[in-house]
Amino acid sequence: MNQENLTDPKKWVDLYGDHLYRYAFARVRNRMAAEDLVQETFLAALGGGGFEGRSSEKTWLTAILRNKIIDHFRKLSRQQPMDMYEDEEKQLDRFYHENGSWREKPEKWGAMPSQLLDRKEFWEEFLRCLSALSAPLKAAFSLREMDGLKCEEICKILGISASNCWTMLHRARMLLKRCLQVNWFGEKHDSLDV
């Protein structure tokens, strides 16, 4: 371990705790799990060595946390069968006729996506919608869209086939879109200047 580039590990919680917690919570959407993952990250950093000074200490700790989150999703996928989407399947069926055409076409959202990215309220609603997904869909979506993993990597982590991965990602996106359409882009936010 390159000790000259490390701060005192006793200061890690003060220096990096909030950042690591936010990173974990945005992905796992569970306070206790996020806290546990951050604690496991600090323990791994203390015991594992490996800091070579090629990145900042914060980046190094975030990389350790990212691996802990992947392990967390892997463990969840073993505990929960991946075919537990009956409620989500029923919700998706509401969008389409049997021939695959839209029952009701999605509304135009009116706002520019780049403007929404700057709105704290939008992200709070997005994270609420993400929390409502089942654990397998949340895991697949988070690994793909938040961590940028390829489908092949997600398949290995979650123990699923490529077609199942793409189906899960489609379901997650459709459910998130519907949730946002109802809870953010619906009437309650029409009066906001977006």
Number of C-alpha atoms within 10 A of each C-alpha: 11 11 11 8 14 15 11 8 12 9 10 15 14 10 13 17 18 12 15 23 20 15 18 24 20 16 23 21 20 12 14 11 16 23 17 14 25 30 17 15 22 22 11 16 17 11 9 10 11 12 17 15 14 10 11 13 17 16 12 17 21 20 13 18 25 21 13 19 24 19 15 17 24 19 13 17 18 12 9 11 10 18 9 13 17 9 10 16 12 10 15 15 14 11 17 14 11 9 6 9 10 13 12 10 9 11 9 8 13 9 11 9 10 8 10 13 11 10 11 10 12 17 13 11 15 17 16 16 20 26 17 14 18 15 20 24 25 22 28 23 26 23 22 17 11 12 12 12 14 11 20 12 14 24 18 12 21 21 15 15 14 15 11 15 22 15 13 21 22 14 20 25 15 16 21 20 17 18 19 19 16 13 17 19 20 13 11 10 12 12 7 8 6 12
